[in-house]
Amino acid sequence: MATIPDRNALGLIHAPLGRDAQIAEALLREAGISSRVAGDLSTFAAELSEDIAFAVVTEEAFRTADLRPISAWIQSQPSWSDLPFIILTHRGGGPERNPAAARLSELLGNVSFIERPFHATTFISVARSALRGRRRQYEARLRIQALDEGERRLQTALEAGRLGAWELDLPTNRLTASTVFKAIFGKGPDDVFTYRDFLTSVHPDDRERMQNGVVATVETGVDCSIECRTIWSDGSVHWAEIRSQLHKDRTGQAVKLVGVAADITARVDAEEQQRRLNEVLEERVAARTRELEEAHVAVMAEMRQREHAEERLRQSQKMEAIGQLTGGVAHDFNNLLMAVLGNLELLRKHFDKDPKASRLIDGALQGAKRGASLTQRLLAFARRQDLHVGPVDLRRLVLDMVDLLKRSVGSGIIIETIIPENLSAVSADANQIELALLNLTVNARDAMPEGGTIRIELKEAEHPTPVDQLAPGRYVVLLVADEGHGMDEETLQKAIEPFFSTKELGKGTGLGLSMIHGLALQLKGGLKLASTLGKGTRAELWIPVATLAEAAERPATANPKPPIIPVGSKRILLVDDDALIAMSSADMLVDLGHDVVEAYSGREALAYLEDGTHFDLMITDFSMPGMTGAELTNAARRILPGLPILMASGYSELPPGLDLDVARIGKPYTQDQLAAEIDKLTSG
């Protein structure tokens, strides 16, 4: 819903004595709030309007003035409006000790008093509070306008849909009916139609059901919807659908029923004809099916299996196509992030003594690094990335994700966490565990459309015997439990099958649990599911505790930066078909003190190598048109067999079948990572 934006908010100031007006205007301007000064009271009264956000007035300006024009304007405000006034008084001049100030409060209504001398922070705080209150009034105005418009649209919709409106006053049983409502019961627009006439018009066989429905709505508050037959004065029988809703007063007392009705005679007749036709058709189909089943339970079974296999193949091909598209987009995004990260790192060095600029650059770097993390997840989905298994602190991982999970499930879901203080590190891929936890939490949310509680628990457990594909040993169990609709035994058995989903079409791929199950198996763990129809589902992800050697490593949640190690100036041939990335990488290398020659294709790089130019190192992108980094490497080694080569790629895996004796660095890389790789290749 639209509200008044800050740049359009306007304060009206009337402080004719001293410098109060100039001071107030300056303070508001520094706070980003526009204001206007009214030099005299008549101007102030004339400029009062619904567009004024608040008014600032000194008490002495109102003390002996004729306030009738202002009072008249205040009294004439629409129901949604209550203009905030900020009155500047002298010390001790508040309404508690000053009758004149108290009278101003009665006259103006929405008043805040500030005693002078005041602190600028106090004044701005009160002004912003008044501004927020005025915004809520503007929102109320929009809602009132929307309600008026909605009422007009409702009336148009009722007329267009041939819906009759009615209202029953419960204390008096007085029925108010529209012309269309009367016509549904065979009455003319001028005919008297009481609640007794209404009940009499209902077919005797349906009358008790109608009355019971009304009583149930009054007693329980549940909306009523009843289809019944009506008898017109000419004796003809018709059908009507009657809907009603209970309205209560402020004390909770039921006061009236409001509803609509529609003539559904044509629909009921059509449904009856269709039902009879369906019975005939169903009987014919059943007879024909019995004939086919008797002659062909094997042929049909084979057809069903073939259809099932074809459907699975289509799903597999679709997901493969999505995976390829996702991988390509992620790779290109990695290249863009390469240029962004490199330039930001270099820019930070030039502004290291400017705190504001450093803070802005650090914020941009964090955003770019989060983008790089996102591309790694996309590449993992596209199967272009292996699991990076290492020690993971599950306690810290879950705690860090709580805010994200709460935003993902919405305000109708409560997330309860039970996480002990001391847990062993597990051997896992932190990014994939985060994705698995997010999937399980979203599944739990979808199982509770009316809201509820999701319990996330961590515990350490011993698995003594080989059961459920779990080897004996110690595990940390990640539990996600909901109070949703649950699954029956048949559905539970299919839950981890690829492409199986209980969600409606378009709401899920059916890959969530199967991906989590596959991840658990890759980690030599397991996924256990338990569910009861109508009571909820428990999902347990069992992850092996890290070995002593693994646990000695730094947990995967930490990501320390390798220090920049100076190796002396080197002559480097930098090869990348993307000029933006080449320029960024070259700037990082020059900043490290190296001499850089840029080439924008494999053939251009070979020309430098063939003319005898000396290079200490070649850094090349893998994915380049015309000649890939792998082809360039093989050609370069024929010219200079001992040339150190560093291969950069947005994919963490190179295509199968490549046997390249080169160092690898993943895009996007930082200057620190680049320096560390150069040191490894050129030192010693």
KADA-V355804 format. One record per pair of residues at least 24 apart in sequence whose ideal C-beta (glycine too) atoms are under 10 Angstrom apart, sorted by the first residue. I is the first residue (numbers start at 0). J is the second residue. D is the distance in whole Angstrom. If there is no record, write none. Layout:
i j d
I J D
I J D
This chain:
i j d
0 137 9
0 138 6
0 141 6
0 142 7
0 145 8
1 137 8
1 138 8
1 141 6
2 131 10
2 133 10
2 134 5
2 135 8
2 137 6
2 138 6
2 141 8
3 50 9
3 52 7
3 130 8
3 133 7
3 134 5
3 136 9
3 137 5
3 138 9
4 134 9
5 30 9
5 31 6
5 32 7
5 33 9
5 52 10
5 127 10
5 130 8
5 134 10
6 31 8
6 32 9
6 33 7
7 33 8
7 50 8
7 52 9
8 32 6
8 33 6
8 34 9
8 50 10
8 51 9
8 52 4
8 53 8
8 126 10
8 127 10
8 129 10
8 130 6
8 133 8
8 134 8
8 137 10
9 33 5
9 34 7
9 35 6
9 46 10
9 48 9
9 50 7
9 51 6
9 52 6
9 53 9
9 130 10
9 133 10
10 34 4
10 35 7
10 36 10
10 51 8
10 52 6
10 53 5
10 54 7
10 55 6
10 83 10
10 85 8
10 126 7
10 129 8
10 130 8
10 133 10
11 35 6
11 36 8
11 37 6
11 42 10
11 43 7
11 46 6
11 47 7
11 48 9
11 50 10
11 51 5
11 52 8
11 53 8
11 54 5
11 55 7
11 56 9
11 82 9
11 84 10
12 36 5
12 37 7
12 38 10
12 43 9
12 53 10
12 54 8
12 55 5
12 56 8
12 57 9
12 85 9
12 87 10
13 37 5
13 38 8
13 39 8
13 40 7
13 42 8
13 43 4
13 44 9
13 46 9
13 54 7
13 55 7
13 56 5
13 57 7
13 60 5
13 61 9
13 64 10
13 69 10
14 38 10
14 55 7
14 56 7
14 57 4
14 58 10
14 59 9
14 60 6
14 87 7
15 39 7
15 40 8
15 43 9
15 56 10
15 57 8
15 59 8
15 60 6
15 64 10
16 57 7
16 59 6
16 60 7
17 57 8
17 59 10
17 115 10
19 55 9
19 56 10
19 57 5
19 59 10
19 60 9
19 87 6
19 115 8
20 55 8
20 57 8
20 60 10
22 87 10
22 117 10
22 119 9
22 122 9
23 55 5
23 56 10
23 57 9
23 85 9
23 87 8
23 122 7
23 126 9
24 55 9
25 119 9
26 55 10
26 117 10
26 119 5
26 120 10
26 122 6
26 123 6
26 126 8
27 53 10
27 55 8
27 122 8
27 123 8
27 126 6
27 127 10
27 130 10
29 119 8
29 123 8
30 119 9
30 120 10
30 122 9
30 123 5
30 124 10
30 126 7
30 127 7
30 130 10
31 123 10
31 127 10
32 123 8
32 126 6
32 127 8
32 129 10
32 130 7
34 126 9
39 64 10
40 64 5
40 65 8
40 66 8
40 68 8
40 69 8
41 65 9
41 68 8
43 68 9
43 69 8
44 68 4
44 69 5
44 70 10
44 71 9
44 72 7
45 72 9
47 72 5
47 73 8
47 76 9
47 82 7
48 72 9
48 82 9
49 76 8
49 77 8
49 79 9
49 80 6
49 82 8
49 133 10
49 136 9
49 137 9
49 140 8
50 137 10
51 80 10
51 82 6
51 83 9
51 133 8
52 82 9
52 83 8
52 126 9
52 129 7
52 130 5
52 131 10
52 132 9
52 133 5
52 134 8
52 136 9
52 137 9
53 82 7
53 83 4
53 84 7
53 85 6
53 109 9
53 111 9
53 125 9
53 126 7
53 127 10
53 128 9
53 129 4
53 130 6
53 132 8
53 133 6
54 82 6
54 83 7
54 84 5
54 85 7
54 86 9
54 107 9
54 109 10
54 110 10
54 129 9
55 83 10
55 84 8
55 85 5
55 86 8
55 87 7
55 111 10
55 113 9
55 122 9
55 125 9
55 126 8
55 129 9
56 84 6
56 85 7
56 86 6
56 87 7
56 103 9
56 107 9
56 110 10
57 85 10
57 86 8
57 87 5
57 88 8
57 89 9
57 115 8
58 86 6
58 87 7
58 88 5
58 89 7
58 92 6
58 93 10
58 97 8
58 99 7
58 100 6
58 103 7
58 112 8
58 114 10
58 115 9
59 87 9
59 88 9
59 89 8
59 92 9
59 99 10
60 86 9
60 87 9
61 86 8
61 99 9
61 100 10
61 102 9
61 103 6
61 106 8
61 107 9
62 99 6
62 100 10
62 103 9
63 99 10
66 102 10
66 103 9
66 106 6
66 107 9
69 106 8
69 107 8
70 106 6
70 107 8
70 108 10
73 106 7
73 107 6
73 108 6
73 109 9
74 106 10
74 108 9
76 108 9
76 109 10
76 136 9
77 136 10
77 139 10
77 140 7
77 143 8
78 139 9
78 140 9
78 143 8
79 135 9
79 136 6
79 137 8
79 138 9
79 139 4
79 140 5
79 141 9
79 142 8
79 143 6
79 144 9
80 109 10
80 133 9
80 136 6
80 137 9
80 139 9
80 140 7
81 107 10
81 108 6
81 109 5
81 132 8
81 133 9
81 135 10
81 136 6
81 139 10
82 107 8
82 108 8
82 109 6
82 129 9
82 132 10
82 133 7
82 136 8
83 107 9
83 108 9
83 109 5
83 110 8
83 111 7
83 125 9
83 126 9
83 128 8
83 129 4
83 130 8
83 131 10
83 132 6
83 133 6
83 136 9
84 108 8
84 109 6
84 110 5
84 111 7
84 112 9
84 129 8
85 109 10
85 110 8
85 111 5
85 112 8
85 113 6
85 122 8
85 125 6
85 126 7
85 128 9
85 129 6
86 110 6
86 111 7
86 112 5
86 113 7
86 114 10
87 112 8
87 113 6
87 114 8
87 115 6
87 116 10
87 117 7
87 122 9
88 112 6
88 113 7
88 114 5
88 115 7
88 117 10
89 114 7
89 115 6
89 116 9
90 114 5
90 115 7
90 116 8
90 117 10
109 133 9
109 136 9
153 259 10
156 259 10
157 259 7
157 261 10
160 259 9
160 261 7
161 260 10
161 261 7
161 262 7
162 240 10
162 242 9
162 258 10
162 259 5
162 260 7
162 261 5
162 262 10
163 239 9
163 241 9
163 258 9
163 259 6
163 260 5
163 261 7
163 262 8
164 257 8
164 258 8
164 259 6
164 260 8
165 192 9
165 194 10
165 197 8
165 241 8
165 242 10
165 243 8
165 256 8
165 257 8
165 258 6
165 259 7
165 260 6
166 243 9
166 246 9
166 255 6
166 256 7
166 257 5
166 258 8
167 194 6
167 197 9
167 213 8
167 217 10
167 243 8
167 255 6
167 256 4
167 257 8
167 258 8
168 194 9
168 254 7
168 255 5
168 256 9
169 213 10
169 217 7
169 245 9
169 246 9
169 252 9
169 253 6
169 254 6
169 255 6
169 256 7
170 252 9
170 253 9
170 254 7
170 255 9
171 255 10
173 255 9
174 198 10
174 256 10
175 255 9
175 257 10
176 260 9
177 259 9
177 260 9
179 259 9
179 260 8
179 261 9
179 262 9
180 239 9
180 241 9
180 258 9
180 259 8
180 260 6
180 261 10
182 260 10
182 262 8
183 229 7
183 231 10
183 237 8
183 238 10
183 239 5
183 240 9
183 241 9
183 259 10
183 260 5
183 261 7
183 262 5
183 263 9
183 264 9
184 229 5
184 230 9
184 231 7
184 232 9
184 237 8
184 239 7
184 260 8
184 262 9
185 229 7
185 230 8
185 231 3
185 232 6
185 233 7
185 234 10
185 235 8
185 237 7
186 231 9
186 232 8
190 232 10
197 229 9
197 241 9
197 260 10
199 230 9
200 227 10
200 228 10
200 229 5
200 230 6
200 231 8
200 232 9
200 237 10
200 239 9
201 225 9
201 227 5
201 228 7
201 229 6
201 230 8
201 239 8
201 241 9
202 227 6
202 228 4
202 229 7
202 230 6
202 236 7
202 237 9
202 238 9
202 239 10
203 228 9
203 230 8
204 228 7
205 229 9
205 230 10
205 238 10
205 239 10
209 239 10
209 241 7
212 241 8
212 243 8
213 241 9
213 243 7
213 245 10
213 256 7
213 258 10
216 243 6
216 244 8
216 245 5
216 253 9
216 256 7
216 258 9
217 243 10
217 245 6
217 253 5
217 255 10
217 256 7
218 245 9
218 253 8
219 245 8
220 244 9
220 245 5
220 246 10
220 247 8
220 251 10
220 253 8
221 245 8
222 258 9
223 256 8
223 258 7
224 258 9
225 260 10
226 261 10
226 263 7
226 266 10
226 267 8
227 260 10
227 263 10
228 264 9
228 267 9
229 260 10
229 262 9
229 264 9
235 264 9
236 264 8
237 262 6
237 263 9
237 264 5
237 265 10
237 267 9
238 262 7
238 263 5
238 264 5
238 265 9
238 266 8
238 267 4
238 268 8
238 270 10
239 263 7
239 264 8
239 267 10
240 266 9
240 267 9
310 498 8
311 496 10
311 497 8
311 498 7
313 498 10
314 497 8
314 498 5
314 508 8
314 509 8
314 510 9
315 497 8
315 498 8
317 498 10
317 508 9
318 380 10
318 497 9
318 498 8
318 508 7
318 509 10
318 510 7
319 381 9
319 382 9
321 380 9
321 381 8
321 508 9
322 377 9
322 378 10
322 380 7
322 381 4
322 382 6
322 383 8
323 381 7
323 382 9
323 383 9
324 381 8
325 374 10
325 376 10
325 377 5
325 378 8
325 379 10
325 380 6
325 381 5
325 382 10
325 383 9
326 374 10
326 377 7
326 378 6
326 379 10
326 380 8
326 381 3
326 382 8
326 383 5
326 384 9
326 649 9
326 650 7
327 377 10
327 381 8
327 383 9
327 649 10
328 374 9
328 377 7
328 378 10
328 381 9
329 373 8
329 374 4
329 375 8
329 376 8
329 377 4
329 378 5
329 379 9
329 380 9
329 381 7
329 383 8
329 384 9
329 649 7
329 650 9
330 374 8
330 377 9
330 378 7
330 381 9
330 383 8
330 622 7
330 648 8
330 649 4
330 650 6
330 666 8
331 374 9
331 577 10
331 622 10
331 649 8
332 370 7
332 371 9
332 373 8
332 374 5
332 377 8
332 378 10
332 649 8
332 666 10
332 667 9
333 370 9
333 371 7
333 374 5
333 375 9
333 377 9
333 378 8
333 580 10
333 647 10
333 648 9
333 649 4
333 650 8
333 665 8
333 666 5
333 667 6
333 668 10
334 374 10
334 575 9
334 576 10
334 577 6
334 579 8
334 580 6
334 620 8
334 622 9
334 647 10
334 649 6
334 666 6
334 667 8
335 367 9
335 370 9
335 374 10
335 577 9
335 579 8
335 580 8
335 649 10
335 666 10
335 667 8
336 366 10
336 367 6
336 368 8
336 369 10
336 370 5
336 371 5
336 373 9
336 374 7
336 580 10
336 649 9
336 666 8
336 667 4
336 668 10
337 367 10
337 371 9
337 575 9
337 577 8
337 579 9
337 580 5
337 583 7
337 584 7
337 620 10
337 647 8
337 649 8
337 665 10
337 666 5
337 667 4
337 668 7
337 669 10
338 367 10
338 577 8
338 578 10
338 579 5
338 580 5
338 581 9
338 582 8
338 583 4
338 584 9
338 586 10
338 666 10
338 667 8
339 363 8
339 364 9
339 366 9
339 367 5
339 368 10
339 370 8
339 371 9
339 579 10
339 583 8
339 667 8
340 364 7
340 367 5
340 368 7
340 370 9
340 371 7
340 583 8
340 587 10
340 666 9
340 667 5
340 668 8
340 669 6
340 670 9
341 367 10
341 579 10
341 580 8
341 582 9
341 583 4
341 584 6
341 585 9
341 586 7
341 587 5
341 588 10
341 590 10
341 667 8
341 668 8
341 669 8
341 670 7
341 673 9
342 367 10
342 579 9
342 582 9
342 583 5
342 586 7
342 587 9
343 367 7
343 368 10
343 583 10
343 669 10
344 583 9
344 586 9
344 587 7
344 590 9
344 669 6
344 670 5
344 671 8
344 673 10
345 583 8
345 586 6
345 587 6
345 589 9
345 590 6
345 670 7
346 586 10
348 590 7
348 670 9
364 669 9
367 667 8
368 558 9
368 667 9
368 669 9
370 667 9
371 665 9
371 666 9
371 667 5
371 668 10
371 669 10
372 430 7
372 433 10
372 558 10
374 649 8
374 666 9
374 667 8
375 430 6
375 649 10
375 651 8
375 665 9
376 430 6
376 431 9
376 433 9
376 434 6
378 649 8
378 650 7
378 651 7
378 652 9
378 665 10
379 428 8
379 430 7
379 431 7
379 434 8
379 514 10
379 518 10
379 651 9
380 434 9
380 510 9
380 514 9
381 650 9
382 652 9
383 649 9
383 650 5
383 651 7
383 652 6
384 428 10
384 430 9
384 431 10
384 650 7
384 651 5
384 652 7
384 665 9
385 428 9
385 521 10
385 651 7
385 652 6
386 427 8
386 428 4
386 430 9
386 431 6
386 518 8
386 521 6
386 522 8
387 427 9
387 428 5
387 429 8
387 430 7
387 431 9
387 555 7
387 651 8
388 425 10
388 426 6
388 427 6
388 428 6
388 429 10
388 431 9
388 521 8
388 522 7
388 523 10
388 545 9
388 549 8
388 555 9
389 424 9
389 425 10
389 426 7
389 427 8
389 428 8
389 429 8
389 545 8
389 549 7
389 552 6
389 553 8
389 554 8
389 555 5
389 556 10
390 423 9
390 424 4
390 425 7
390 426 7
390 427 8
390 429 9
390 544 10
390 545 4
390 546 9
390 548 10
390 549 5
390 550 5
390 551 8
390 552 5
390 553 8
390 554 5
390 555 6
390 556 9
390 557 10
391 424 6
391 425 5
391 426 8
391 427 5
391 428 8
391 429 5
391 430 10
391 431 10
391 432 6
391 433 10
391 475 9
391 522 10
391 542 8
391 545 8
391 549 10
391 554 6
391 555 5
391 556 7
392 422 8
392 423 9
392 424 6
392 425 8
392 429 9
392 545 10
392 553 10
392 554 4
392 555 8
392 556 5
392 557 9
393 418 9
393 422 6
393 423 9
393 424 8
393 425 6
393 427 8
393 429 9
393 432 7
393 436 9
393 457 6
393 459 10
393 475 5
393 476 10
393 477 7
393 540 10
393 542 7
393 554 10
393 556 9
394 418 6
394 419 8
394 420 8
394 421 8
394 422 5
394 423 10
394 424 9
394 457 6
394 475 9
394 556 10
395 422 9
395 424 10
395 429 10
395 554 8
395 556 5
395 557 9
396 425 9
396 427 9
396 429 6
396 430 10
396 432 6
396 433 7
396 436 8
396 457 10
396 477 9
396 554 9
396 555 9
396 556 6
397 422 10
397 432 9
397 433 9
397 436 7
397 455 6
397 456 9
397 457 6
397 477 7
398 457 10
399 433 9
399 556 8
400 432 10
400 433 6
400 436 6
400 437 7
400 440 9
400 455 9
401 455 8
403 433 9
403 436 10
403 437 7
403 440 9
404 436 7
404 437 7
404 439 10
404 440 5
404 441 9
404 443 10
404 444 9
404 453 8
404 455 8
404 479 10
405 440 9
405 453 10
407 437 7
407 440 7
407 441 6
407 444 7
408 440 6
408 441 7
408 443 8
408 444 4
408 445 9
408 447 9
408 450 10
408 451 10
408 453 7
409 444 7
409 450 9
410 450 9
411 444 9
411 447 8
411 448 9
411 449 8
411 450 4
411 451 8
412 440 9
412 443 8
412 444 5
412 447 7
412 450 6
412 451 7
412 452 7
412 453 6
412 481 9
413 450 8
413 451 7
413 452 5
413 453 7
413 454 9
413 482 10
414 440 8
414 443 9
414 444 10
414 452 8
414 453 5
414 454 8
414 455 6
414 479 10
415 452 6
415 453 7
415 454 5
415 455 7
415 456 9
415 480 9
416 453 9
416 454 8
416 455 5
416 456 7
416 457 8
417 454 7
417 455 7
417 456 4
417 457 7
417 458 8
417 478 8
418 455 8
418 456 7
418 457 5
418 458 9
419 456 9
419 457 7
419 458 7
419 459 8
421 459 9
422 457 6
422 458 8
422 459 6
422 475 6
422 544 9
423 459 6
423 473 7
423 474 9
423 475 6
423 543 10
423 544 4
423 545 7
423 550 7
424 475 8
424 544 7
424 545 5
424 546 10
424 549 7
424 550 5
424 551 10
424 552 9
424 554 6
424 555 9
424 556 10
425 457 10
425 459 10
425 473 10
425 474 8
425 475 5
425 477 9
425 522 8
425 524 8
425 541 10
425 542 4
425 543 6
425 544 6
425 545 6
425 549 9
425 550 9
425 554 10
425 555 10
426 475 10
426 522 7
426 523 8
426 524 9
426 542 7
426 543 5
426 544 7
426 545 4
426 546 7
426 549 5
426 550 9
426 555 10
427 475 9
427 477 10
427 518 9
427 519 10
427 521 9
427 522 5
427 523 10
427 524 8
427 540 10
427 542 5
427 543 8
427 545 8
427 555 8
428 518 8
428 521 8
428 522 8
428 555 8
429 554 8
429 555 4
429 556 6
429 558 10
430 555 9
431 514 9
431 515 9
431 517 10
431 518 5
431 521 9
431 522 8
432 477 8
432 515 10
432 518 8
432 522 9
432 540 8
432 542 7
432 555 9
433 556 10
434 511 10
434 514 8
434 515 8
434 518 8
435 477 8
435 479 9
435 511 9
435 512 10
435 514 8
435 515 5
435 516 10
435 518 6
435 519 8
435 526 9
435 538 9
435 540 6
435 542 10
436 477 7
436 479 7
436 515 9
436 538 10
436 540 8
437 511 10
438 479 9
438 510 9
438 511 4
438 512 8
438 514 7
438 515 6
438 518 10
438 538 9
439 477 8
439 478 9
439 479 4
439 480 10
439 481 9
439 511 8
439 512 8
439 515 7
439 526 9
439 536 10
439 538 5
439 539 10
439 540 7
440 479 6
440 481 9
440 538 10
441 507 9
441 511 8
442 479 8
442 481 8
442 483 9
442 494 10
442 500 10
442 501 10
442 502 9
442 507 8
442 511 6
442 512 7
442 515 9
442 536 8
442 538 8
443 479 6
443 480 8
443 481 4
443 482 9
443 483 7
443 535 8
443 536 7
443 537 10
443 538 8
444 481 8
444 483 9
445 481 9
445 483 8
445 484 10
445 501 9
445 502 6
445 506 7
445 507 8
446 481 5
446 482 8
446 483 3
446 484 6
446 485 7
446 486 9
446 501 9
446 502 10
446 530 9
446 535 7
446 536 6
447 481 6
447 482 6
447 483 4
447 484 8
447 535 8
448 483 8
448 484 8
449 482 10
449 483 9
449 484 10
450 482 9
451 481 7
451 482 4
451 483 7
451 535 8
452 480 9
452 481 8
452 482 6
452 535 10
453 479 7
453 480 7
453 481 5
453 482 8
453 483 9
453 535 10
454 478 7
454 479 7
454 480 5
454 481 8
454 482 9
454 535 9
454 537 9
455 479 6
455 480 8
456 480 8
456 537 10
456 539 9
458 539 9
459 544 7
460 539 9
460 541 8
460 544 10
461 544 10
462 524 10
462 525 9
462 541 7
462 543 9
466 525 9
467 525 6
467 526 9
467 527 7
467 541 9
468 516 10
468 519 9
468 520 7
468 523 9
468 524 9
468 525 6
468 526 10
468 541 10
469 519 9
469 523 9
469 524 7
469 525 5
469 527 9
469 541 6
469 543 9
470 523 7
470 524 9
470 525 9
470 543 8
472 523 9
472 524 10
472 541 10
472 543 6
472 544 7
473 543 7
473 544 4
473 545 10
474 523 10
474 524 7
474 525 8
474 539 10
474 540 9
474 541 5
474 542 6
474 543 6
474 544 6
475 524 9
475 540 9
475 541 8
475 542 5
475 543 8
475 544 6
475 545 9
476 524 9
476 525 10
476 527 9
476 539 5
476 540 7
476 541 6
476 542 8
477 524 10
477 526 10
477 538 9
477 539 7
477 540 4
477 541 8
477 542 7
478 527 9
478 537 7
478 538 7
478 539 5
478 540 8
478 541 10
479 536 9
479 537 8
479 538 5
479 539 8
479 540 8
480 529 9
480 530 10
480 535 6
480 536 7
480 537 5
480 538 8
480 539 9
481 530 9
481 534 10
481 535 5
481 536 6
481 537 8
481 538 9
482 533 10
482 534 7
482 535 5
482 536 9
483 530 9
483 533 9
483 534 9
483 535 5
483 536 6
484 530 9
484 532 7
484 533 6
484 534 9
484 535 8
484 536 9
485 529 10
485 530 5
485 531 5
485 532 5
485 533 6
485 534 5
485 535 5
485 536 6
485 537 10
486 528 8
486 529 10
486 530 4
486 531 8
486 532 7
486 535 10
486 536 6
487 530 8
487 531 9
487 532 5
487 533 10
488 530 9
488 531 10
488 532 9
490 530 8
490 532 9
491 528 6
491 529 8
491 530 5
491 531 10
491 532 9
491 536 8
492 528 9
494 526 9
494 528 6
494 530 8
494 536 9
494 538 9
495 519 10
495 526 7
495 528 7
512 538 8
515 540 7
516 540 9
518 542 9
519 543 10
560 669 7
560 670 10
560 671 5
560 672 8
560 675 10
561 669 9
561 671 5
561 672 7
561 674 8
561 675 5
561 676 9
561 678 9
562 671 7
562 674 8
562 675 8
563 590 10
563 591 7
563 669 10
563 670 7
563 671 5
563 672 10
563 673 9
563 674 5
563 675 8
563 678 9
564 591 10
564 671 9
564 674 6
564 675 6
564 677 9
564 678 5
564 679 9
564 682 8
565 591 8
565 592 7
565 674 8
565 678 8
566 591 8
566 592 9
566 593 9
566 615 10
566 616 10
566 674 8
566 675 10
566 677 6
566 678 5
566 679 9
566 680 9
566 681 6
566 682 6
567 592 8
567 593 9
567 615 9
567 678 10
567 681 8
567 682 9
568 592 5
568 593 6
568 594 6
568 615 9
569 593 5
569 594 7
569 595 9
569 614 8
569 615 4
569 616 6
569 643 9
569 677 7
569 680 9
569 681 6
570 594 5
570 595 8
570 596 7
570 612 8
570 613 6
570 614 5
570 615 5
570 616 8
571 595 5
571 596 7
571 597 10
571 614 7
571 615 7
571 616 5
571 617 7
571 618 6
571 643 10
571 645 9
571 677 8
571 681 9
572 596 5
572 597 8
572 598 6
572 603 10
572 604 6
572 607 6
572 608 7
572 612 8
572 613 10
572 614 5
572 615 9
572 616 7
572 617 4
572 618 7
572 619 8
572 635 9
572 642 9
572 644 9
573 597 5
573 598 7
573 599 10
573 604 9
573 614 10
573 616 9
573 617 8
573 618 5
573 619 8
573 620 9
573 645 10
573 647 10
574 598 5
574 599 8
574 600 8
574 601 7
574 603 8
574 604 4
574 605 10
574 607 9
574 617 7
574 618 7
574 619 4
574 620 7
574 623 8
574 626 10
574 628 7
574 631 7
574 635 9
574 644 10
574 647 9
575 599 7
575 600 9
575 604 10
575 618 8
575 619 7
575 620 4
575 622 10
575 623 7
575 628 9
575 647 8
576 600 6
576 601 9
576 603 10
576 620 7
576 622 8
576 623 4
576 624 6
576 625 8
576 626 10
576 628 10
577 620 7
577 622 10
577 623 9
580 620 7
580 647 9
580 666 8
580 667 9
581 618 10
581 620 9
583 667 10
583 670 10
584 618 7
584 620 9
584 647 8
584 666 10
584 668 9
584 670 9
584 673 7
585 618 10
586 670 9
587 668 9
587 669 8
587 670 5
587 671 10
587 673 6
587 674 9
588 616 10
588 618 8
588 670 9
588 673 7
588 674 9
588 677 8
590 670 7
590 674 10
591 670 7
591 671 10
591 673 8
591 674 6
591 677 8
592 674 10
593 673 10
593 674 10
593 677 8
593 681 10
598 631 9
599 623 9
600 624 8
600 625 6
600 626 7
600 631 9
601 625 6
601 626 3
601 627 7
601 628 8
601 629 10
601 630 6
601 631 4
601 632 9
601 634 7
601 635 9
602 626 6
602 631 9
602 634 9
604 628 10
604 631 6
604 634 9
604 635 7
605 630 10
605 631 7
605 634 6
605 635 7
605 637 10
605 638 7
607 635 10
608 634 8
608 635 6
608 637 10
608 638 5
608 639 6
608 642 8
609 634 10
609 635 10
609 638 6
609 639 10
611 638 10
613 639 9
614 639 8
614 642 7
614 643 9
615 642 9
615 643 7
615 677 9
615 680 9
615 681 6
616 642 8
616 643 5
616 644 8
616 645 7
616 662 10
616 676 9
616 677 6
616 680 6
616 681 6
617 642 6
617 643 7
617 644 5
617 645 7
617 646 9
617 661 9
617 680 10
618 643 9
618 644 8
618 645 5
618 646 8
618 647 7
618 662 9
618 664 8
618 673 8
618 676 9
618 677 8
618 680 9
619 644 7
619 645 8
619 646 6
619 647 7
619 648 10
619 661 9
620 646 8
620 647 5
620 648 7
620 649 9
620 666 8
621 646 6
621 647 7
621 648 4
621 649 8
621 650 8
621 653 7
621 654 9
621 657 9
621 659 9
621 661 10
621 663 9
621 666 9
622 647 9
622 648 7
622 649 7
622 650 8
622 653 10
622 654 10
622 666 10
627 653 10
627 654 9
627 657 9
628 653 9
628 657 10
628 659 9
628 661 8
629 653 7
629 654 8
629 656 10
629 657 5
629 658 10
629 659 6
629 661 9
632 657 9
632 659 6
632 660 9
632 661 6
633 657 10
633 658 10
633 659 8
635 661 10
636 660 8
636 661 9
643 676 10
643 677 9
643 679 9
643 680 4
643 681 6
644 680 8
645 673 8
645 676 6
645 677 7
645 679 9
645 680 6
645 681 10
647 673 9
647 676 9
